[in-house]
């Protein structure tokens, strides 16, 4: 038996998250399955309603105000709007302080991706954002990186084996990585730390 939409009075078939396609689409676009249907001629959300709908999805019980709705793969809050998906912390910044200048990043002082508390947000360039992450030890490289498949010793071995004439393809197959990964190691673009293992 097919399930009906969880919105009161709607008997259409469930599409996602317990809602029919129409209510799910409204949630994706406006953050609310009960948002007005523009095709029916209903007036769109007022600014006050839009702001209220945003803050209704925020848990303000702690020092960090955590976004409780959808998140992207990095843990940042994500909300639908007319132009697609927008990061929740960027929207929070705009609601509190106004438009974000072109090319600027909204960074966190608290290092909590899902936090949208305006007092925890500040503007910075991409360089500022990277420097802030490095200063706080959030940028991991080499073996410390969570997706690392190799070690510095193996990277050094790859360079040695390549110098002896072993092909990129053979090395890639041997260490279960892409040929491009081998090329980057051999060229010194990655695994610079492996140089300490190379014999003089």
N, C-alpha and C positions, 0 to 999 in steps of 0.2 A: 504494500500500500504506500503510495507516495505521500510525503509529508507536505502540509500546507505551510505557507509563510507565517512566521511568528508574530507579525504585526496584526493587532486586533482588527477584525473585519476583513482581512485579506485572505482569500482562499486559493490564491495562485500557488503553483508548485514551488518548492524550495529550490533556490539556485546555489546560494552560498551563505555561510554564517547564519543559517536559519531564516533567511529572507528570500523572497522571490527576486527575479532579475531586476524588476523595477526598483524595489526598495534597496537592494544591494547596490545598484548603480547610484542611487541618491546618496547612500552612505559613502561610496567611493569618491563622488564629486564634491559633496558638501559636508561630510563627516557626520551625517544624520540620516537614518533611513526614512525619517518622516519629513525631510526637507521638502519644500514646495515643488510640485511638478510644473516646470515652466511651460511644457507643451500644453497643459490644460488651461493656461492663462492665469494660473495662480501667481500672485506677486512673489518675487524672490525674497530670500532672507534679507532682513534689514541688517545694517552694520552691527547693531546691538545684539541681534539674534546670532549673528555669525561669531561674535566675540564670546557670547554666553555658551554657544555650542563648543567652542574651542576649550574654554576653561573647565567645562563639564567633564572633559577627558583627562584632567590633570589631578593627581593626588598631591595635595598641598600639606599633608600631615607631617612631613619631615623637613629637614633643612633644604634638601633638594626637592623640587617640585617635579614629580615623575609623570611622564606621558604614559597613559594607560591604554591607549588604542594601538593602532598598527605601528610597526617598526620595520626599518630596513635591515639588511643583513649585518650592518655595523652597530645595531642597537639604537640608532637615532629614531626618534618619533617621526612618523610620516602621516600626512593628512592630505586628503584629496581636495582640490579646488578646481576652478574652471579651466585652468591651464595644465592640469595633471596633478602629480604628486608634489608636495612641498614639505620640506623638513620642518618639524614642529618647533624646534628651537629658533629657527629663522623667523617663523611666523610670530612667535612670542616676542622676539626682539623688535619686530616691526610694530606690533601692537603697543609695546611699551615706549619705544624711542623713535619710531618713524621709519621711513624707507631706508633700505640698506644700499649704500653706494655700490655701483657696478664694480664687480671684481673683488669685493670684500667678503671675507669669511666671518661667520659668527662663531666664536670660540668659547669654550667653557673654562671657567676658573676652577670648577669642581671636578673636572674630568669624568663626569657622568653623562654619557651620550643621551640618555633619555630625559635628562633634566631640562626643564623649560623655564626655570625661575629667572626672570629678567636680571636680577642682581648678580646672577652667576654667569652672565653672558657678556662678551665684549667683542668689539670689532677688531679684525686684524687682516693683514695680507696673507697670501699663501706662505710666504717666507716666515711671517710672524707665527702662523699656525704650526709650521714644521719645527721652528725653533722652540716653541712652547712645548711641543710633544717631546722633543729631544731632551729639554731641560728636566721634564718630569719622568723621563725614562720610558715613555710609551712607544717609541720607535725601536723595534727590535730588528736586528739583522743577524746574518749567519745562523748558527745553530740555535740561537735563542728565539728565532722567528718561529711562530707556531706551525707554519706550513713547510718548514725546512725538511728536505729529504736527504740532504747531504751533510757532511761535516767538513771542517777545514782540512783535515787530513785527506779525505777523499778528493776534495777539490785540488789539493796539491798533487795527489796521485794522478788525477785526470790531466793536469798540465804536463807532468812527467811522461805519462804514456803517450800523449799527443806529440811531444817532442821526439819520442822514439818512433813515430810514424803510424801509430794506431789511429784509425779514422774517427771522425766525429760520430758517424753513424754507429760504429762498433762500440764506442764509449757510451753513447746514449743508450744503446740496448743493454750494455753491461750494468749500468747504474740506474736503469729504469727512469730516465729523464728525457726531455726533448733534445733534439740536436741543437736547437737554439740555446738551450741552457749550457750545453758543452761549449758552444762557441763563445758565449759570454764569459765563461770561466777562463777559457784559454786566452781570450783577448784582455782579460784583467778587468772587465766591467763589473764582475761580481766576485765574491769571495776573495776580497783583497787581503783578508786576514790569513788566508792560506799561504801567503808568501813566507811566513815564518817556518813552515814545514818543508819548504823546498831546499834541497841540499845545495850548497855552494859548489 
